[in-house]
């Protein structure tokens, strides 16, 4: 996995959580394509419906913590 995706830098914790949940960078790019990279202290909530559109079959929402252009954590 790379340390950058869609204009965002991934923290070590984020990279680990991404690996743990087996979500690849291609899916992440499609989720983050419309998110501004200069937003500070943002919580991005990705709905189940959006996850199904990008072929992720989970029954939970996805929470991504963003600070400036860094992806901090993945819940």
N, C-alpha and C positions, 0 to 999 in steps of 0.2 A: 504494500500500500504506500502511496506517496504521501508526502507531508503537506501538499497543497491540493485543493480541489475547488473549482468554481470561484477562484479569487480569494479563498479563505485558507488560512494556515490552520493545521490541525494540531492540537496539543497532544502530548503523549497519552493522557487519560482518554481523550476522545478517540485516538487511534486504537487504543486497546478495546474500548467499548464497541467501536465499529467492527473490529475483528471478532469480538465476542458474540455479536449479533449477526454476523455474516452478511453485512450489507456492503456491497462493493461501491467503488467510487462513481461508477456510471449512474447508479441509482441515486447516490448523493447529489451528483451534478443536476439531475432532473428535479430533485426536490429544492435545491438551493438556487436554481437559475434566476428566480425573480426576487431574491433577497438582497437588500443593499449591504455591501461589505463594510460600510462606514458607520453602522449603527452600533451604539454602545449598550452593553448590558441588556440584551434581548433574549427572550425565551420564545423559540419557534416551536409551535405545536403542529404536528403533522397528523391529520386525521386518518382513520382507518380507510376511508374511501380513497384518499390520495395514495396511501400505501398499496392498496389493491391495484390501482392503475399502473404502478411501477413494479408489479409482480411480487409484492411482499405479502405473504399470507400469514398475518398475525392478527390477533383479536384485541390489539391494544393500540393506543396512540403512541406517537414518537415525539419525544421532547428533546430539543437541541438548544443548548445554552451558547449564545454568541456574544463575544465582547470585542468590539471594534472589528477587525477582520480575522479573529481567531475563534475557531470552534472549540469550546472549552469542555463540554461534557455531552453525553449521549445517554438518555434514560429510556 
